[in-house]
């Protein structure tokens, strides 16, 4: 799988479907393969989408380290693992976002699809803009913390 990158603007239709960007579709799926993604809640009121392979790796790691007897672990499991659902691209290249996840991410008509290397984020466009402006100072601090990276 190629690296998933890019920012795309698409609209959510009245049935809760969004056209998945062609570039990301081409990087994710091979011909004659089942075009399935796992979609779940994130921590910033957007949605995360994973291929089945990446989801299995991540969810296995989480489940191996999480104890059902630890309340903080349960919080993460209930927020991230529990709401995860399988979605399949239709022949038109759209995915249907489950209502519970649309509500969580406050998805309206205008959406942003972001490729973040091994997963994809789906944001309501207005929420994403607010997130960026609210976190501008934190971004600068986070970037400075990466100062040990050189080219």
Secondary structure by P-SEA (a helix, b strand, c coil): ccbbbbbbbbbbcccccccccaaaaaacccccccbbbbbbbccccbbbbbcaaaaaaaaaaaaaacccccaaaaaaaaaccccbbbbbbcccbbbbbcaaaaaaaccccbbbbbbcccbbbbbaaaaaaaaaaacaaaaaaaaaaaccccc
